[in-house]
Amino acid sequence: MTEELPALPDDVLLRVEHLTMRFGGLTAVNDVSFDVRRGEITALIGPNGAGKTTVFNCITGFYKPTAGRLPLKSHEGVLLLERLRDHQISRKANVARTFQNIRLFGGMTALENLLVAQHEPLMKASGLTVLGVLGIGGFNRAERQAIEKAKVWLERIGLIDRADDPAADLPYGDQRRLEIARAMCTNPVLLCLDEPAAGLNPRESLELNALLRSIRDDDGAAVLLIEHDMSVVMEISDHVVVLDYGKKISDGSPKAVRDDPKVIAAYLGVEDEEVADVEREVEGAEAAR
Ligand SMILES: Nc1ncnc2c1ncn2[C@@H]1O[C@H](COP(=O)(O)OP(=O)(O)OP(=O)(O)O)[C@@H](O)[C@H]1O
């Protein structure tokens, strides 16, 4: 029996529906629901251990959720991510991700890193190597297109002059942007970034913000990011989801979330029963403004 796939509103790309993930007796994510919309940057924030990475790992197929559904509109139509194996999540569902630590191929050039990301269409065009070796079929054209696309991305991230340098020789901020460009070379509908601003200096942070905005505005991909740097979150997010102890405690615009007493209490490490006190303090401070 085939289950009917959920109809998602036009602007919703991914719906996280009642997501729960347990590790033995520990509930790392507890009945969390939120939407990731097209044309938006959604930030997932929360104190250490709140469950952010676990949500990411469920969306990107590293974990099978204990419960919940993850319908996503891929290039092929709506798919349930929790039903896919991790490699299908990038290929079929068109979800790309980066990690907290940079995972470029350090010995390969910047250009080669962007070509590796296009391995799949190149392999198809090669007729699984034989025709490719002979230069028959669409392989040469596909290869030219792949190089062209890689160059467009190197221009966009300001690294065209360093196309032939090994990725490991690039400054840290450039490596971060190259990693994002590599993810974008797979034509994702959803780009998931785990702490993209970690370790960046202020100039690199501005370059990252500009890149993420251009991905949102020019490529039509939705961006979902985990970020600890609140200045980045407030600056570039359209939508913020806050987790604390595995539960969603707030969901809205950056301003609404920043002023939410539950969020302030979570970051201050205040117990649940003290939230009302924080609420009164926030209201008092707002009235005094
Ligand atoms: N594979 C695992 N096995 C057991 N427990 C896990 C596993 N992964 C995460 N956890 C636990 O789940 C909880 C949530 O962890 P998670 O890494 O998702 O939080 P986080 O919000 O990403 O934290 P941080 O900001 O510190 O990265 C933590 O208590 C963590 O110890």
Ligand as a Chemical Component Dictionary entry (heavy atoms), coordinates in Angstrom:
data_LIG
# 
_chem_comp.id                   LIG 
_chem_comp.type                 NON-POLYMER 
_chem_comp.pdbx_formal_charge   0 
_chem_comp.three_letter_code    LIG 
# 
loop_
_chem_comp_atom.comp_id 
_chem_comp_atom.atom_id 
_chem_comp_atom.alt_atom_id 
_chem_comp_atom.type_symbol 
_chem_comp_atom.charge 
_chem_comp_atom.model_Cartn_x 
_chem_comp_atom.model_Cartn_y 
_chem_comp_atom.model_Cartn_z 
_chem_comp_atom.pdbx_ordinal 
LIG N1  N1  N 0 25.069 9.648  17.997 1  
LIG C1  C1  C 0 24.669 10.015 19.219 2  
LIG N2  N2  N 0 24.543 9.118  20.217 3  
LIG C2  C2  C 0 24.135 9.481  21.445 4  
LIG N3  N3  N 0 23.819 10.750 21.805 5  
LIG C3  C3  C 0 23.923 11.690 20.840 6  
LIG C4  C4  C 0 24.342 11.385 19.514 7  
LIG N4  N4  N 0 24.346 12.540 18.791 8  
LIG C5  C5  C 0 23.942 13.505 19.625 9  
LIG N5  N5  N 0 23.674 13.011 20.856 10 
LIG C6  C6  C 0 23.186 13.755 22.023 11 
LIG O1  O1  O 0 22.033 14.437 21.606 12 
LIG C7  C7  C 0 21.966 15.724 22.220 13 
LIG C8  C8  C 0 21.869 16.771 21.135 14 
LIG O2  O2  O 0 23.122 16.836 20.451 15 
LIG P1  P1  P 0 23.365 17.716 19.161 16 
LIG O3  O3  O 0 24.772 17.478 18.727 17 
LIG O4  O4  O 0 22.291 17.479 18.171 18 
LIG O5  O5  O 0 23.220 19.196 19.753 19 
LIG P2  P2  P 0 23.657 20.583 19.110 20 
LIG O6  O6  O 0 22.538 21.519 19.380 21 
LIG O7  O7  O 0 24.069 20.395 17.712 22 
LIG O8  O8  O 0 24.900 20.978 20.017 23 
LIG P3  P3  P 0 26.238 21.831 19.668 24 
LIG O9  O9  O 0 25.778 23.246 19.475 25 
LIG O10 O10 O 0 27.050 21.656 20.897 26 
LIG O11 O11 O 0 26.849 21.231 18.441 27 
LIG C9  C9  C 0 23.210 15.856 23.081 28 
LIG O12 O12 O 0 22.850 15.519 24.397 29 
LIG C10 C10 C 0 24.153 14.836 22.479 30 
LIG O13 O13 O 0 25.047 14.352 23.454 31 
# 
loop_
_chem_comp_bond.comp_id 
_chem_comp_bond.atom_id_1 
_chem_comp_bond.atom_id_2 
_chem_comp_bond.value_order 
_chem_comp_bond.pdbx_ordinal 
LIG N1  C1  SING 1  
LIG C1  N2  SING 2  
LIG C1  C4  DOUB 3  
LIG N2  C2  DOUB 4  
LIG C2  N3  SING 5  
LIG N3  C3  DOUB 6  
LIG C3  C4  SING 7  
LIG C3  N5  SING 8  
LIG C4  N4  SING 9  
LIG N4  C5  DOUB 10 
LIG C5  N5  SING 11 
LIG N5  C6  SING 12 
LIG C6  O1  SING 13 
LIG C6  C10 SING 14 
LIG O1  C7  SING 15 
LIG C7  C8  SING 16 
LIG C7  C9  SING 17 
LIG C8  O2  SING 18 
LIG O2  P1  SING 19 
LIG P1  O3  DOUB 20 
LIG P1  O4  SING 21 
LIG P1  O5  SING 22 
LIG O5  P2  SING 23 
LIG P2  O6  DOUB 24 
LIG P2  O7  SING 25 
LIG P2  O8  SING 26 
LIG O8  P3  SING 27 
LIG P3  O9  DOUB 28 
LIG P3  O10 SING 29 
LIG P3  O11 SING 30 
LIG C9  O12 SING 31 
LIG C9  C10 SING 32 
LIG C10 O13 SING 33 
# 
